[in-house]
């Protein structure tokens, strides 16, 4: 009987965890809908586990942006005060803690790690891992957006 109760308790935990995971993803889906403009980008470069370079740039005369629609479509926007702006059509989907944005014209997908999405702020990052001269390295770019 004790093993049966443990199995039942384990099954209940699995069901509750899966419900929690789905509800978080659904909540992110709802929070992401709207127009977003980058306000800050943080760059970090690692060699092995050692941080070798870090910088932060505020988006003053330029920005990147998204317009996420509730149907999974939207636009990617690049703006530079010197060169103007460009817009491309995208589709998007959130799976667990990942945001995947696919450019319709280039048929490429960018996968972002979601750090947070609230009603007014979104923090996403992209990690690029690579090797050179036998050394493992990675670059992490973290984007902070405001909802506009």
Secondary structure, 3 states (H helix, E strand, C coil): CHHHHHHHHHHHHHHHHHHHHHHHHHHHHHHHCEEEEEEEEEEEEEECCEEEEEEEEECCCEEEEEEECCCCEEEEEEEECCCEEEEEEEEEEEECCEEEEEECCCCEEEEEEEEEECCCEEEEEEEEEEEECCEEEEEEEEEEEEEC
